[in-house]
Amino acid sequence: MTEHVAADPVVDDVDDFLRRVADHLGEGTDPAEARTQVAAVLTTLSHAVSDGEISDLRSQLPAGFGPLFE
């Protein structure tokens, strides 16, 4: 969710984050496809860790990230 390229982490709004993920995934991947893939990863993560850990993660992100967990 954050990228540590410099001393300070970069936390984007959800649209910037999805554009960055699409760029990392490579040519031909758009933010809509990145959203699908991010949601799949977060759903898998939600099954692997406790509800409390997911709540903690969600509380540290802007509200726009919420739908990615559903």
Summary of the structure (lengths in Angstrom):
residues: 70
radius of gyration: 12.4
end to end distance: 16.3
largest distance: 36.1
contacts: 149
relative contact order: 0.17
helix: 66%
strand: 3%
